[in-house]
Amino acid sequence: MKKFMLILIEALAKVGLDKLERALLFGGGLVLVLALVTGTVKLDHNWFSFLFRWLHVIAGVMWIGLLWYFNFVQIPSMPKIPDEQKPAIGKVIAPAALFWFRWAALATVITGLIVISMKGLSALGDALALGYFQGGYFTYIGIGMWLGLIMAFNVWNIIWPNQQIALGMVEATADEKKAAARIAMLTSRFNTMFSIPMLYFMVAAQNVG
């Protein structure tokens, strides 16, 4: 199996698998072929609801994955990196990660709102009202939604503006950069804390509610 996979990977490398955009294109083509072969494409309301849920999951994986990368990997590793190497993080890696981070957060919110709205505007209202605290699907999905909305608000209105200052994308003094970095870090920690119950209630809505 290992030998076969290595042969397959090398074969795909010859047609450009080493380029991210082609890997994504191949992945999209593969899912399209498999979806058509297995008959999962129906082009009805239920299928489009599923499609946006799938896109919601993809965006959410990107968002929370990068949130956890920052908190589990980058932030704890920064004190261990020699000062002369830190500009590679601050000027190259962090800005790129923050680009995908903030837009994935927005995509997660938009696709999530589309998914719940496709159940009807009353469903969106029920979710925002936390199912009127009666338990079940709308209470669980509502809690997950509100936690996610707060997290997305933090991304765009606290983390990103302060990271721009901390990374030198906007002019600021050394003290302002230090203060901004601390605010961004603490808000990122806050979002990491929120991500745990958010994921719990999102999954509970599909499996418990």
Secondary structure as GFF3:
##gff-version 3
##sequence-region A 1 209
A	DSSP	alpha_helix	2	13	.	.	.	ID=ss1
A	DSSP	alpha_helix	20	38	.	.	.	ID=ss2
A	DSSP	alpha_helix	45	69	.	.	.	ID=ss3
A	DSSP	pi_helix	70	74	.	.	.	ID=ss4
A	DSSP	alpha_helix	75	77	.	.	.	ID=ss5
A	DSSP	three_ten_helix	78	80	.	.	.	ID=ss6
A	DSSP	three_ten_helix	83	85	.	.	.	ID=ss7
A	DSSP	alpha_helix	86	88	.	.	.	ID=ss8
A	DSSP	pi_helix	89	93	.	.	.	ID=ss9
A	DSSP	alpha_helix	94	117	.	.	.	ID=ss10
A	DSSP	alpha_helix	121	128	.	.	.	ID=ss11
A	DSSP	three_ten_helix	130	133	.	.	.	ID=ss12
A	DSSP	alpha_helix	137	154	.	.	.	ID=ss13
A	DSSP	pi_helix	155	159	.	.	.	ID=ss14
A	DSSP	alpha_helix	160	166	.	.	.	ID=ss15
A	DSSP	alpha_helix	174	207	.	.	.	ID=ss16
###
